[in-house]
Amino acid sequence: MRGIVAVLVAMALFVLSDSVVKLAGERMPATEIMALRGVMAVLLMGGVAGATVEIGRWHLIAQPRVVVRAVLEAAVAVLFLGSLPHLPLADITAIQQMTPIVLTVLSAVVLREDVGWRRWLAVVAGFAGVLLVIQPTGEGINIFAWSALACAALVAVRDLVTRRLAPGIPTALVTFTTTVSVCVAGFIGSPVETWSAPTRHGLTLLAMSAVLVSLANVFVIRAFRGTEVSVVAPFRYAGVLWAIALGFLIWGHVPNALALAGTAILVGSGLYIMHREALRRRAARDLPEPHG
């Protein structure tokens, strides 16, 4: 129950933060958002970590998996924030639901896991669903949709790393390293884009987003640590409902029939894959131990 509540809160906070960033993206480039919001988030999470984590445990941020997760988070931020201003909020949120489908493919190709025909059918259906969402034209898929798809793939890898973090590493330290990596990536990418002087309104939006995304990271890390993933993960789809509602309320975006159908197929495919994975794990646990 703790994991379910945590992931529901995290999804609401993430979508609220995405909405605020999308508004800010109308005024400033992605790298500037990452850098300025990152400074605010680093100060915020640095204060939280400093107040809650003993100084003798700060060396844990150098753990390889913590560092890898931070680098992955920075790449996710670059891809996501680069595509967010150019895609409807509901569409980009739906594309992010490719994560369990990508995890299934990675399990089969990289980990050599045995994936049954039912899950492969769900994978095919999921890819069909994402095509309905992005609706490629005769010129192909636009670069921002490709960016969102790549982001979904990296999120799958990031979540896999998160689940394998050592239990003794405080969540506040993991979140702090995440905010630092995203902030640094923003400054590194500054020569690629032309920054503009931020307005008071823009800084207010970034401050709001910094608070929201920091809290969201805390909740999502808590949700996936020490819990049954097959129980918690399906509740990530609540973010789609939030995105559709906020996209309509703020920008008046209403997904067309094809996009809604694609979103439904994506969600259904992801839920079915999670269901089959839960059955597989349960069967593996119930197998009798070999004798002799």
Secondary structure per residue as TSV (DSSP state, phi and psi in degrees):
chain	resnum	aa	ss	phi	psi
A	1	M	-	360.0	-38.2
A	2	R	H	-60.7	-43.3
A	3	G	H	-64.7	-40.4
A	4	I	H	-63.8	-48.4
A	5	V	H	-61.7	-41.5
A	6	A	H	-62.6	-42.8
A	7	V	H	-72.2	-32.9
A	8	L	H	-64.9	-44.3
A	9	V	H	-64.5	-42.5
A	10	A	H	-60.2	-43.9
A	11	M	H	-64.3	-40.6
A	12	A	H	-62.9	-42.9
A	13	L	H	-67.8	-40.4
A	14	F	H	-61.9	-45.7
A	15	V	H	-68.2	-38.2
A	16	L	H	-61.8	-43.2
A	17	S	H	-63.7	-41.6
A	18	D	H	-60.9	-39.4
A	19	S	H	-63.6	-43.0
A	20	V	H	-65.2	-42.2
A	21	V	H	-66.4	-37.4
A	22	K	H	-61.2	-39.3
A	23	L	H	-65.3	-42.4
A	24	A	H	-66.6	-33.4
A	25	G	T	-65.3	-14.9
A	26	E	T	-75.5	-10.7
A	27	R	T	-120.6	-20.0
A	28	M	S	-148.4	154.5
A	29	P	-	-72.6	167.3
A	30	A	H	-62.7	-43.2
A	31	T	H	-65.9	-34.4
A	32	E	H	-66.8	-39.6
A	33	I	H	-62.0	-46.5
A	34	M	H	-60.7	-42.8
A	35	A	H	-71.1	-51.3
A	36	L	H	-69.8	-44.7
A	37	R	H	-64.4	-35.3
A	38	G	H	-63.2	-40.4
A	39	V	H	-59.3	-44.9
A	40	M	H	-63.7	-43.4
A	41	A	H	-67.0	-37.6
A	42	V	H	-63.6	-44.2
A	43	L	H	-62.8	-41.9
A	44	L	H	-65.1	-53.9
A	45	M	H	-72.9	-28.1
A	46	G	H	-63.2	-40.2
A	47	G	H	-65.2	-42.9
A	48	V	H	-63.8	-47.4
A	49	A	H	-64.3	-40.2
A	50	G	H	-64.2	-31.7
A	51	A	H	-84.0	-21.1
A	52	T	H	-114.7	-14.2
A	53	V	S	-116.3	129.7
A	54	E	-	-63.2	145.0
A	55	I	G	-60.6	-29.4
A	56	G	G	-71.0	-8.7
A	57	R	G	-104.9	-1.0
A	58	W	G	-68.1	-19.5
A	59	H	G	-65.7	-14.8
A	60	L	G	-67.7	-17.0
A	61	I	G	-67.9	-14.7
A	62	A	G	-89.2	1.3
A	63	Q	S	-59.0	136.2
A	64	P	H	-53.3	-43.1
A	65	R	H	-69.2	-32.4
A	66	V	H	-65.7	-42.8
A	67	V	H	-65.5	-44.6
A	68	V	H	-61.0	-43.3
A	69	R	H	-62.1	-39.7
A	70	A	H	-64.1	-41.9
A	71	V	H	-64.5	-43.4
A	72	L	H	-61.1	-40.5
A	73	E	H	-63.1	-38.5
A	74	A	H	-64.3	-42.9
A	75	A	H	-64.4	-40.4
A	76	V	H	-59.6	-44.1
A	77	A	H	-63.2	-42.1
A	78	V	H	-59.5	-48.7
A	79	L	H	-68.0	-43.3
A	80	F	H	-69.4	-49.6
A	81	L	H	-68.7	-26.1
A	82	G	H	-70.2	-30.7
A	83	S	H	-96.5	-22.3
A	84	L	G	-55.9	-45.3
A	85	P	G	-66.8	-15.0
A	86	H	G	-108.1	-1.5
A	87	L	S	-127.7	147.8
A	88	P	-	-58.9	144.7
A	89	L	H	-58.5	-41.2
A	90	A	H	-65.0	-37.9
A	91	D	H	-67.6	-48.1
A	92	I	H	-68.1	-32.5
A	93	T	H	-68.7	-39.3
A	94	A	H	-63.8	-40.9
A	95	I	H	-61.2	-34.3
A	96	Q	G	-65.3	-16.4
A	97	Q	G	-77.1	6.4
A	98	M	G	-71.8	-10.3
A	99	T	H	-52.5	-53.0
A	100	P	H	-65.0	-29.1
A	101	I	H	-69.2	-42.9
A	102	V	H	-64.8	-38.9
A	103	L	H	-61.1	-37.8
A	104	T	H	-64.2	-44.7
A	105	V	H	-63.9	-42.8
A	106	L	H	-63.0	-39.2
A	107	S	H	-61.5	-39.1
A	108	A	H	-76.0	-42.7
A	109	V	H	-83.4	-44.1
A	110	V	T	-90.7	-48.3
A	111	L	S	-88.9	-3.1
A	112	R	-	58.5	32.9
A	113	E	-	-77.2	145.8
A	114	D	-	-77.8	111.2
A	115	V	-	-107.5	120.1
A	116	G	-	-72.6	168.9
A	117	W	H	-65.0	-29.0
A	118	R	H	-65.1	-44.6
A	119	R	H	-69.3	-33.9
A	120	W	H	-64.8	-37.9
A	121	L	H	-63.4	-39.0
A	122	A	H	-65.6	-36.9
A	123	V	H	-62.5	-46.4
A	124	V	H	-60.7	-43.9
A	125	A	H	-62.3	-39.3
A	126	G	H	-62.8	-42.4
A	127	F	H	-66.1	-35.5
A	128	A	H	-64.1	-39.2
A	129	G	H	-62.7	-41.6
A	130	V	H	-67.9	-31.4
A	131	L	H	-65.2	-36.3
A	132	L	H	-67.5	-32.6
A	133	V	H	-71.6	-48.2
A	134	I	H	-83.8	-20.8
A	135	Q	-	46.0	72.2
A	136	P	-	-62.4	145.7
A	137	T	B	-94.9	-173.3
A	138	G	T	-63.8	-20.1
A	139	E	T	-88.3	0.3
A	140	G	B	98.9	-164.2
A	141	I	-	-89.1	131.5
A	142	N	-	-70.5	160.0
A	143	I	H	-62.3	-30.8
A	144	F	H	-73.3	-33.4
A	145	A	H	-67.5	-40.7
A	146	W	H	-60.3	-40.8
A	147	S	H	-62.0	-41.8
A	148	A	H	-65.5	-37.8
A	149	L	H	-65.5	-43.7
A	150	A	H	-62.8	-36.7
A	151	C	H	-61.3	-44.0
A	152	A	H	-61.3	-38.4
A	153	A	H	-65.3	-42.4
A	154	L	H	-69.7	-32.1
A	155	V	H	-61.3	-39.0
A	156	A	H	-60.9	-44.8
A	157	V	H	-66.3	-41.3
A	158	R	H	-60.7	-43.7
A	159	D	H	-65.5	-34.8
A	160	L	H	-63.6	-41.8
A	161	V	H	-66.4	-40.0
A	162	T	H	-59.3	-42.6
A	163	R	H	-66.5	-19.7
A	164	R	T	-103.4	11.1
A	165	L	S	-68.6	145.3
A	166	A	-	-63.7	136.9
A	167	P	T	-58.5	-25.6
A	168	G	T	-79.6	-4.6
A	169	I	S	-84.8	118.7
A	170	P	-	-61.7	141.2
A	171	T	H	-59.4	-37.7
A	172	A	H	-60.8	-36.7
A	173	L	H	-70.1	-39.7
A	174	V	H	-62.7	-43.9
A	175	T	H	-64.8	-39.7
A	176	F	H	-62.0	-45.2
A	177	T	H	-64.0	-33.1
A	178	T	H	-62.9	-47.5
A	179	T	H	-65.6	-37.2
A	180	V	H	-63.9	-45.1
A	181	S	H	-64.0	-41.6
A	182	V	H	-65.8	-42.0
A	183	C	H	-61.7	-47.1
A	184	V	H	-62.2	-41.2
A	185	A	H	-61.2	-36.9
A	186	G	H	-62.8	-44.7
A	187	F	H	-68.1	-37.8
A	188	I	H	-62.6	-37.1
A	189	G	T	-84.3	0.6
A	190	S	G	-59.4	-35.2
A	191	P	G	-65.9	-17.8
A	192	V	G	-76.8	-28.7
A	193	E	S	-123.1	159.4
A	194	T	-	-93.1	114.6
A	195	W	-	-82.0	151.0
A	196	S	-	-120.0	156.8
A	197	A	-	-64.4	121.6
A	198	P	-	-68.7	139.0
A	199	T	-	-85.7	168.6
A	200	R	H	-61.3	-38.7
A	201	H	H	-63.9	-42.5
A	202	G	H	-64.0	-42.8
A	203	L	H	-64.4	-35.9
A	204	T	H	-63.6	-42.8
A	205	L	H	-62.2	-43.0
A	206	L	H	-66.4	-37.8
A	207	A	H	-63.6	-41.9
A	208	M	H	-61.3	-44.9
A	209	S	H	-65.5	-38.1
A	210	A	H	-60.4	-44.0
A	211	V	H	-65.4	-46.6
A	212	L	H	-63.5	-46.3
A	213	V	H	-71.3	-31.9
A	214	S	H	-66.5	-45.6
A	215	L	H	-63.5	-40.1
A	216	A	H	-62.0	-42.1
A	217	N	H	-63.5	-39.0
A	218	V	H	-60.4	-47.0
A	219	F	H	-67.8	-40.1
A	220	V	H	-70.7	-35.0
A	221	I	H	-67.3	-42.9
A	222	R	H	-63.1	-35.4
A	223	A	H	-64.7	-35.9
A	224	F	H	-100.4	2.7
A	225	R	S	-104.4	121.5
A	226	G	S	73.5	21.4
A	227	T	S	-126.9	164.7
A	228	E	-	-78.2	111.5
A	229	V	H	-60.2	-39.3
A	230	S	H	-63.6	-23.0
A	231	V	H	-84.5	-40.3
A	232	V	H	-80.6	-43.9
A	233	A	G	-56.2	-39.8
A	234	P	G	-58.4	-24.8
A	235	F	G	-75.7	-5.4
A	236	R	G	-64.9	-23.8
A	237	Y	G	-68.9	-10.9
A	238	A	H	-60.4	-24.6
A	239	G	H	-62.4	-29.4
A	240	V	H	-63.3	-43.7
A	241	L	H	-64.3	-41.8
A	242	W	H	-60.7	-42.9
A	243	A	H	-66.0	-42.0
A	244	I	H	-62.4	-44.4
A	245	A	H	-65.5	-47.9
A	246	L	H	-70.6	-35.4
A	247	G	I	-61.1	-37.0
A	248	F	I	-73.8	-44.5
A	249	L	I	-66.9	-37.6
A	250	I	I	-91.2	-45.7
A	251	W	I	-112.5	-6.8
A	252	G	-	73.9	18.1
A	253	H	-	-75.4	129.6
A	254	V	-	-125.6	113.9
A	255	P	-	-58.5	139.9
A	256	N	-	-75.1	177.5
A	257	A	H	-61.2	-39.8
A	258	L	H	-64.9	-42.1
A	259	A	H	-65.8	-39.9
A	260	L	H	-65.6	-40.9
A	261	A	H	-64.4	-43.8
A	262	G	H	-62.0	-40.8
A	263	T	H	-62.1	-43.0
A	264	A	H	-62.8	-41.1
A	265	I	H	-66.2	-42.3
A	266	L	H	-59.8	-48.6
A	267	V	H	-63.3	-45.1
A	268	G	H	-61.4	-42.8
A	269	S	H	-62.9	-45.4
A	270	G	H	-62.2	-43.5
A	271	L	H	-64.1	-39.8
A	272	Y	H	-67.0	-40.8
A	273	I	H	-60.7	-43.7
A	274	M	H	-62.7	-39.1
A	275	H	H	-62.9	-46.7
A	276	R	H	-65.0	-37.0
A	277	E	H	-65.5	-39.8
A	278	A	H	-63.5	-41.4
A	279	L	H	-63.2	-41.3
A	280	R	H	-63.1	-44.2
A	281	R	H	-66.5	-38.9
A	282	R	H	-64.8	-41.1
A	283	A	H	-64.5	-39.3
A	284	A	H	-64.3	-38.4
A	285	R	H	-68.5	-32.1
A	286	D	H	-83.4	-7.6
A	287	L	S	-64.4	136.3
A	288	P	-	-68.1	145.8
A	289	E	-	-69.9	141.3
A	290	P	-	-66.0	149.7
A	291	H	-	-113.8	155.6
A	292	G	-	82.3	360.0
